[in-house]
């Protein structure tokens, strides 16, 4: 918390919001269109092997991972305003994500380790 | 540079929620293809779930438009976008209810059927409960805006609700990929 001054929620948030330079409605709609396109691409890619494009089969999971991370980052950055807000919030969220990812990975590794044993 | 205390509290709550959902998703990944069937790829209807994903993504757009309206002191637009977000949330929850009943009635999969059923219903049920709480929160804000209005000086109320709503959306982004697409892709 060093370097950060806490302020009560009864203060005037108009100035705070203005200071964040939030995106315009047009930009929000552009982001939504991109998110919808990415989701459509995900579903389309899933059915490529069934359409005879076998070359994609080994890359399905990595493709989904990349597209999902892109969608995640866009919502968190633009809609949750982490891109514009105080970096302290990004650090809180990033730290939690890191712990969650580490615990999840360790759990899955441990579980599959039991099967290999 | 000041850090708003309510926003800090909300981000701390979201951080704790990351751990909750991270654990539930890890449990699903560990168990979804173990034991007796039916398994994920046998019961999923990906096109149907994709529509649910679109609905929730659209609700995130209406939520940020509500916040923009609140900050611009456009009370009419604020109410419209708040109700639109709540309705999209209700559509999502209704779709999830239909999916659950389809799994139960047509595929004989329930929370006690097998490991897939247990982890799937626990994870998506928790997420659905979060969406439901979000809908109640948004409708409360809508009622508040109808009675007294939400001036720009109080737009933080909308922003905090929005943070929660968008978090529910990003969790669904992960669930849609990890819980729906990946099991089907691994079996393809």
Interface residues (C-beta under 8 A of the other chain):
Chain A: X3 X4 X5 X6 X7 X8 X9 X11 X12 X13 X14 X16 X17 X22 X24 X25 X28 X29 X31 X32 X35 X36 X39 X40 X42 X43 X46 X49 X50 X57 X60 X61 X64 X65 X67 X68 X71 X72 X75 X76 X78 X79 X80 X85 X86 X88 X89 X92 X93 X95 X96 X97 X99 X100 X101 X103 X104 X105 X107 X108 X111 X112
Chain B: X1 X2 X3 X4 X5 X6 X7 X8 X11 X12 X14 X15 X16 X18 X19 X21 X22 X23 X25 X26 X27 X29 X30 X46 X47 X50 X53 X54 X57 X58 X60 X61 X63 X64 X65 X67 X68 X71 X152 X153 X154 X155 X156 X159 X162 X163 X166 X167 X169 X170 X173 X174 X176 X177 X178 X181 X182 X184 X185 X186 X188
